Amino acid sequence: MYVGEFTHVTTFLKENCGTVFLNAVIKETLRLHPLGPLLPREVQQQCEIGGFLIPENTPMIVNVYQIMRDPTVWEEQFMFAPERFLVSPEPDKEASTWMST
């Protein structure tokens, strides 16, 4: 595949599918395959997580891979389903108005 071919594919998708579904596919792909599955962080201030007291300036590693497969957050967490991002968070708005940005 070369750059010109990619441009034709994205143009085709925008004209025929709109950017709404394309954005949903990208979000679902990144949910299943995050760019950085483990993210190093440092706690800025003392906090409590899961009943544990975490002191200030403690280095932590966030397991994004596991968060994106949490069954309490995602229905059918292992299935590729871009349509889960097509549902509007606000009942009076359609998906096309908030997904197109």
Long-range contacts (C-beta under 8 A, 24 or more apart in sequence): 18-96, 18-100, 19-99, 19-100, 20-86, 20-95, 20-96, 20-99, 20-100, 21-82, 21-86, 23-85, 23-99, 23-100, 24-82, 24-83, 24-84, 24-85, 24-86, 24-99, 25-82, 27-82, 27-85, 28-80, 28-81, 28-82, 28-84, 28-85, 29-80, 31-68, 31-74, 32-68, 32-80, 34-64, 34-65, 34-68, 36-64, 37-63, 37-64, 37-65, 38-62, 38-63, 38-64, 38-65, 39-64
